[in-house]
Amino acid sequence: MGTRFARTAFALVSIMAIAGAAFRISTAPERIRDRHQTARAVCLQNGGEWVQIDNNDVCRKTEVAKQM
């Protein structure tokens, strides 16, 4: 009885872990896009400018840009 319960519990936990990982992987592009948009909005609200350096989007503060 104990072995059967342990196997069933292990199987259920494994299935839930795999399902959770699959969900996180499938929704990753949306979360990345949302985080990117939030970062851009915060940058612009704080007086920075959103620039692309070496194919990476970066927030550059106006004070730093003037010093360069």
VOVOFI-885772 format. One record per atom (N, C-alpha, C, O): z, x, y; atom name; residue number from 1. Coordinates in nm, 3 decimals. Last residue first. Layout:
up=Z east=X north=Y atome=CA num=NUM
...
//
This chain:
up=-2.290 east=2.862 north=6.297 atome=N num=68
up=-2.393 east=2.938 north=6.226 atome=CA num=68
up=-2.504 east=2.963 north=6.319 atome=C num=68
up=-2.603 east=3.025 north=6.281 atome=O num=68
up=-2.137 east=2.699 north=6.452 atome=N num=67
up=-2.100 east=2.838 north=6.447 atome=CA num=67
up=-2.209 east=2.922 north=6.382 atome=C num=67
up=-2.219 east=3.042 north=6.410 atome=O num=67
up=-2.241 east=2.447 north=6.404 atome=N num=66
up=-2.260 east=2.504 north=6.536 atome=CA num=66
up=-2.230 east=2.654 north=6.536 atome=C num=66
up=-2.290 east=2.729 north=6.613 atome=O num=66
up=-2.152 east=2.397 north=6.144 atome=N num=65
up=-2.297 east=2.409 north=6.167 atome=CA num=65
up=-2.323 east=2.475 north=6.302 atome=C num=65
up=-2.418 east=2.552 north=6.315 atome=O num=65
up=-1.881 east=2.368 north=6.184 atome=N num=64
up=-1.928 east=2.481 north=6.105 atome=CA num=64
up=-2.077 east=2.503 north=6.129 atome=C num=64
up=-2.123 east=2.618 north=6.135 atome=O num=64
up=-1.877 east=2.130 north=6.329 atome=N num=63
up=-1.823 east=2.253 north=6.388 atome=CA num=63
up=-1.874 east=2.376 north=6.315 atome=C num=63
up=-1.906 east=2.477 north=6.377 atome=O num=63
up=-1.982 east=1.944 north=6.148 atome=N num=62
up=-2.059 east=1.976 north=6.267 atome=CA num=62
up=-2.009 east=2.106 north=6.330 atome=C num=62
up=-2.090 east=2.184 north=6.380 atome=O num=62
up=-1.970 east=2.017 north=5.800 atome=N num=61
up=-1.904 east=1.971 north=5.922 atome=CA num=61
up=-1.982 east=2.019 north=6.043 atome=C num=61
up=-2.043 east=2.127 north=6.039 atome=O num=61
up=-2.167 east=1.910 north=5.546 atome=N num=60
up=-2.144 east=2.023 north=5.637 atome=CA num=60
up=-2.086 east=1.965 north=5.765 atome=C num=60
up=-2.144 east=1.877 north=5.829 atome=O num=60
up=-2.172 east=1.830 north=5.215 atome=N num=59
up=-2.128 east=1.782 north=5.345 atome=CA num=59
up=-2.099 east=1.903 north=5.432 atome=C num=59
up=-2.018 east=1.988 north=5.397 atome=O num=59
up=-2.454 east=1.861 north=5.003 atome=N num=58
up=-2.330 east=1.916 north=5.056 atome=CA num=58
up=-2.299 east=1.852 north=5.190 atome=C num=58
up=-2.390 east=1.823 north=5.268 atome=O num=58
up=-2.641 east=1.855 north=4.710 atome=N num=57
up=-2.604 east=1.782 north=4.831 atome=CA num=57
up=-2.466 east=1.826 north=4.875 atome=C num=57
up=-2.372 east=1.830 north=4.794 atome=O num=57
up=-2.842 east=2.113 north=4.593 atome=N num=56
up=-2.711 east=2.050 north=4.586 atome=CA num=56
up=-2.683 east=1.980 north=4.718 atome=C num=56
up=-2.699 east=2.039 north=4.825 atome=O num=56
up=-3.069 east=2.268 north=4.618 atome=N num=55
up=-3.076 east=2.146 north=4.536 atome=CA num=55
up=-2.941 east=2.082 north=4.511 atome=C num=55
up=-2.926 east=2.004 north=4.416 atome=O num=55
up=-2.981 east=2.454 north=4.815 atome=N num=54
up=-3.008 east=2.496 north=4.677 atome=CA num=54
up=-3.005 east=2.378 north=4.580 atome=C num=54
up=-2.946 east=2.387 north=4.472 atome=O num=54
up=-2.851 east=2.199 north=4.999 atome=N num=53
up=-2.858 east=2.344 north=4.993 atome=CA num=53
up=-2.874 east=2.383 north=4.846 atome=C num=53
up=-2.790 east=2.349 north=4.763 atome=O num=53
up=-2.891 east=1.930 north=5.203 atome=N num=52
up=-2.918 east=1.977 north=5.068 atome=CA num=52
up=-2.938 east=2.128 north=5.072 atome=C num=52
up=-3.028 east=2.178 north=5.140 atome=O num=52
up=-2.641 east=1.750 north=5.393 atome=N num=51
up=-2.756 east=1.839 north=5.379 atome=CA num=51
up=-2.773 east=1.880 north=5.233 atome=C num=51
up=-2.681 east=1.866 north=5.151 atome=O num=51
up=-2.497 east=1.537 north=5.604 atome=N num=50
up=-2.523 east=1.549 north=5.462 atome=CA num=50
up=-2.651 east=1.630 north=5.446 atome=C num=50
up=-2.759 east=1.583 north=5.483 atome=O num=50
up=-2.255 east=1.621 north=5.846 atome=N num=49
up=-2.393 east=1.589 north=5.815 atome=CA num=49
up=-2.416 east=1.619 north=5.668 atome=C num=49
up=-2.362 east=1.716 north=5.614 atome=O num=49
up=-1.957 east=1.467 north=5.985 atome=N num=48
up=-2.033 east=1.573 north=5.919 atome=CA num=48
up=-2.178 east=1.531 north=5.902 atome=C num=48
up=-2.218 east=1.421 north=5.939 atome=O num=48
up=-1.787 east=1.274 north=6.083 atome=N num=47
up=-1.862 east=1.354 north=6.176 atome=CA num=47
up=-1.940 east=1.469 north=6.114 atome=C num=47
up=-1.983 east=1.559 north=6.185 atome=O num=47
up=-1.673 east=1.105 north=5.902 atome=N num=46
up=-1.588 east=1.209 north=5.960 atome=CA num=46
up=-1.665 east=1.307 north=6.048 atome=C num=46
up=-1.613 east=1.412 north=6.085 atome=O num=46
up=-1.881 east=0.950 north=5.814 atome=N num=45
up=-1.778 east=0.887 north=5.897 atome=CA num=45
up=-1.690 east=0.990 north=5.966 atome=C num=45
up=-1.639 east=0.966 north=6.075 atome=O num=45
up=-2.020 east=1.131 north=5.653 atome=N num=44
up=-2.083 east=1.084 north=5.776 atome=CA num=44
up=-1.981 east=1.019 north=5.870 atome=C num=44
up=-1.992 east=1.032 north=5.992 atome=O num=44
up=-1.832 east=1.161 north=5.444 atome=N num=43
up=-1.880 east=1.276 north=5.521 atome=CA num=43
up=-1.936 east=1.231 north=5.656 atome=C num=43
up=-1.902 east=1.287 north=5.760 atome=O num=43
up=-1.814 east=0.903 north=5.344 atome=N num=42
up=-1.695 east=0.965 north=5.404 atome=CA num=42
up=-1.736 east=1.084 north=5.491 atome=C num=42
up=-1.681 east=1.104 north=5.599 atome=O num=42
up=-2.077 east=0.872 north=5.245 atome=N num=41
up=-2.027 east=0.783 north=5.349 atome=CA num=41
up=-1.906 east=0.844 north=5.420 atome=C num=41
up=-1.896 east=0.837 north=5.542 atome=O num=41
up=-2.084 east=1.074 north=5.047 atome=N num=40
up=-2.177 east=1.077 north=5.160 atome=CA num=40
up=-2.126 east=0.991 north=5.276 atome=C num=40
up=-2.133 east=1.033 north=5.392 atome=O num=40
up=-1.888 east=0.984 north=4.870 atome=N num=39
up=-1.873 east=1.114 north=4.936 atome=CA num=39
up=-1.963 east=1.123 north=5.058 atome=C num=39
up=-1.922 east=1.176 north=5.162 atome=O num=39
up=-2.006 east=0.742 north=4.789 atome=N num=38
up=-1.877 east=0.742 north=4.859 atome=CA num=38
up=-1.857 east=0.872 north=4.935 atome=C num=38
up=-1.813 east=0.871 north=5.050 atome=O num=38
up=-2.234 east=0.836 north=4.658 atome=N num=37
up=-2.248 east=0.751 north=4.775 atome=CA num=37
up=-2.119 east=0.746 north=4.856 atome=C num=37
up=-2.123 east=0.747 north=4.979 atome=O num=37
up=-2.111 east=0.977 north=4.446 atome=N num=36
up=-2.199 east=1.047 north=4.540 atome=CA num=36
up=-2.214 east=0.966 north=4.670 atome=C num=36
up=-2.207 east=1.023 north=4.780 atome=O num=36
up=-1.982 east=0.774 north=4.310 atome=N num=35
up=-1.902 east=0.882 north=4.367 atome=CA num=35
up=-1.983 east=0.959 north=4.472 atome=C num=35
up=-1.929 east=1.000 north=4.575 atome=O num=35
up=-2.206 east=0.624 north=4.228 atome=N num=34
up=-2.105 east=0.564 north=4.316 atome=CA num=34
up=-2.021 east=0.672 north=4.385 atome=C num=34
up=-1.993 east=0.662 north=4.504 atome=O num=34
up=-2.333 east=0.812 north=4.059 atome=N num=33
up=-2.403 east=0.760 north=4.177 atome=CA num=33
up=-2.302 east=0.699 north=4.277 atome=C num=33
up=-2.314 east=0.722 north=4.398 atome=O num=33
up=-2.138 east=0.840 north=3.860 atome=N num=32
up=-2.179 east=0.956 north=3.939 atome=CA num=32
up=-2.246 east=0.911 north=4.067 atome=C num=32
up=-2.219 east=0.966 north=4.174 atome=O num=32
up=-2.131 east=0.581 north=3.757 atome=N num=31
up=-2.010 east=0.637 north=3.819 atome=CA num=31
up=-2.045 east=0.758 north=3.905 atome=C num=31
up=-1.986 east=0.776 north=4.011 atome=O num=31
up=-2.392 east=0.561 north=3.656 atome=N num=30
up=-2.347 east=0.469 north=3.760 atome=CA num=30
up=-2.225 east=0.525 north=3.833 atome=C num=30
up=-2.216 east=0.518 north=3.956 atome=O num=30
up=-2.396 east=0.763 north=3.457 atome=N num=29
up=-2.485 east=0.770 north=3.574 atome=CA num=29
up=-2.442 east=0.679 north=3.688 atome=C num=29
up=-2.455 east=0.716 north=3.805 atome=O num=29
up=-2.188 east=0.667 north=3.270 atome=N num=28
up=-2.172 east=0.788 north=3.352 atome=CA num=28
up=-2.267 east=0.792 north=3.471 atome=C num=28
up=-2.221 east=0.824 north=3.581 atome=O num=28
up=-2.208 east=0.465 north=3.088 atome=N num=27
up=-2.185 east=0.427 north=3.227 atome=CA num=27
up=-2.172 east=0.547 north=3.320 atome=C num=27
up=-2.147 east=0.529 north=3.439 atome=O num=27
up=-2.245 east=0.595 north=2.845 atome=N num=26
up=-2.350 east=0.504 north=2.892 atome=CA num=26
up=-2.331 east=0.464 north=3.038 atome=C num=26
up=-2.429 east=0.433 north=3.106 atome=O num=26
up=-2.008 east=0.738 north=2.818 atome=N num=25
up=-2.134 east=0.810 north=2.830 atome=CA num=25
up=-2.242 east=0.719 north=2.888 atome=C num=25
up=-2.321 east=0.763 north=2.971 atome=O num=25
up=-1.819 east=0.533 north=2.795 atome=N num=24
up=-1.808 east=0.629 north=2.905 atome=CA num=24
up=-1.940 east=0.703 north=2.926 atome=C num=24
up=-1.980 east=0.727 north=3.040 atome=O num=24
up=-1.911 east=0.410 north=2.556 atome=N num=23
up=-1.908 east=0.335 north=2.682 atome=CA num=23
up=-1.904 east=0.430 north=2.801 atome=C num=23
up=-1.977 east=0.410 north=2.898 atome=O num=23
up=-1.869 east=0.615 north=2.372 atome=N num=22
up=-2.005 east=0.564 north=2.395 atome=CA num=22
up=-2.013 east=0.488 north=2.527 atome=C num=22
up=-2.111 east=0.500 north=2.601 atome=O num=22
up=-1.589 east=0.634 north=2.383 atome=N num=21
up=-1.673 east=0.748 north=2.424 atome=CA num=21
up=-1.815 east=0.703 north=2.454 atome=C num=21
up=-1.875 east=0.748 north=2.552 atome=O num=21
up=-1.519 east=0.382 north=2.279 atome=N num=20
up=-1.480 east=0.421 north=2.415 atome=CA num=20
up=-1.564 east=0.537 north=2.467 atome=C num=20
up=-1.604 east=0.537 north=2.584 atome=O num=20
up=-1.623 east=0.402 north=2.021 atome=N num=19
up=-1.673 east=0.298 north=2.112 atome=CA num=19
up=-1.639 east=0.332 north=2.257 atome=C num=19
up=-1.721 east=0.313 north=2.347 atome=O num=19
up=-1.466 east=0.611 north=1.923 atome=N num=18
up=-1.611 east=0.627 north=1.930 atome=CA num=18
up=-1.671 east=0.524 north=2.027 atome=C num=18
up=-1.759 east=0.558 north=2.105 atome=O num=18
up=-1.214 east=0.490 north=1.934 atome=N num=17
up=-1.240 east=0.613 north=2.008 atome=CA num=17
up=-1.389 east=0.635 north=2.026 atome=C num=17
up=-1.434 east=0.675 north=2.134 atome=O num=17
up=-1.246 east=0.272 north=1.760 atome=N num=16
up=-1.216 east=0.248 north=1.902 atome=CA num=16
up=-1.245 east=0.373 north=1.986 atome=C num=16
up=-1.294 east=0.361 north=2.098 atome=O num=16
up=-1.289 east=0.410 north=1.520 atome=N num=15
up=-1.393 east=0.321 north=1.573 atome=CA num=15
up=-1.370 east=0.295 north=1.721 atome=C num=15
up=-1.465 east=0.296 north=1.800 atome=O num=15
up=-1.040 east=0.539 north=1.492 atome=N num=14
up=-1.164 east=0.617 north=1.503 atome=CA num=14
up=-1.276 east=0.533 north=1.564 atome=C num=14
up=-1.349 east=0.581 north=1.651 atome=O num=14
up=-0.869 east=0.322 north=1.464 atome=N num=13
up=-0.851 east=0.413 north=1.577 atome=CA num=13
up=-0.979 east=0.495 north=1.600 atome=C num=13
up=-1.020 east=0.517 north=1.714 atome=O num=13
up=-0.969 east=0.215 north=1.223 atome=N num=12
up=-0.970 east=0.136 north=1.346 atome=CA num=12
up=-0.958 east=0.226 north=1.470 atome=C num=12
up=-1.028 east=0.206 north=1.569 atome=O num=12
up=-0.922 east=0.428 north=1.043 atome=N num=11
up=-1.058 east=0.378 north=1.066 atome=CA num=11
up=-1.067 east=0.301 north=1.197 atome=C num=11
up=-1.161 east=0.319 north=1.274 atome=O num=11
up=-0.642 east=0.446 north=1.053 atome=N num=10
up=-0.724 east=0.560 north=1.094 atome=CA num=10
up=-0.866 east=0.515 north=1.126 atome=C num=10
up=-0.924 east=0.559 north=1.225 atome=O num=10
up=-0.576 east=0.195 north=0.947 atome=N num=9
up=-0.535 east=0.230 north=1.083 atome=CA num=9
up=-0.619 east=0.345 north=1.136 atome=C num=9
up=-0.663 east=0.343 north=1.251 atome=O num=9
up=-0.682 east=0.225 north=0.690 atome=N num=8
up=-0.730 east=0.119 north=0.778 atome=CA num=8
up=-0.697 east=0.150 north=0.924 atome=C num=8
up=-0.780 east=0.133 north=1.013 atome=O num=8
up=-0.527 east=0.439 north=0.594 atome=N num=7
up=-0.674 east=0.451 north=0.603 atome=CA num=7
up=-0.732 east=0.346 north=0.697 atome=C num=7
up=-0.822 east=0.377 north=0.776 atome=O num=7
up=-0.272 east=0.323 north=0.603 atome=N num=6
up=-0.301 east=0.444 north=0.681 atome=CA num=6
up=-0.451 east=0.462 north=0.699 atome=C num=6
up=-0.497 east=0.496 north=0.808 atome=O num=6
up=-0.299 east=0.112 north=0.420 atome=N num=5
up=-0.268 east=0.084 north=0.561 atome=CA num=5
up=-0.304 east=0.203 north=0.649 atome=C num=5
up=-0.360 east=0.186 north=0.757 atome=O num=5
up=-0.341 east=0.261 north=0.187 atome=N num=4
up=-0.442 east=0.167 north=0.233 atome=CA num=4
up=-0.422 east=0.133 north=0.381 atome=C num=4
up=-0.518 east=0.128 north=0.457 atome=O num=4
up=-0.100 east=0.398 north=0.167 atome=N num=3
up=-0.225 east=0.474 north=0.184 atome=CA num=3
up=-0.335 east=0.383 north=0.237 atome=C num=3
up=-0.414 east=0.424 north=0.322 atome=O num=3
up=0.085 east=0.190 north=0.127 atome=N num=2
up=0.094 east=0.275 north=0.244 atome=CA num=2
up=-0.034 east=0.351 north=0.271 atome=C num=2
up=-0.074 east=0.366 north=0.387 atome=O num=2
up=0.000 east=0.083 north=-0.120 atome=N num=1
up=0.000 east=0.000 north=0.000 atome=CA num=1
up=0.000 east=0.086 north=0.125 atome=C num=1
up=-0.075 east=0.060 north=0.219 atome=O num=1
//
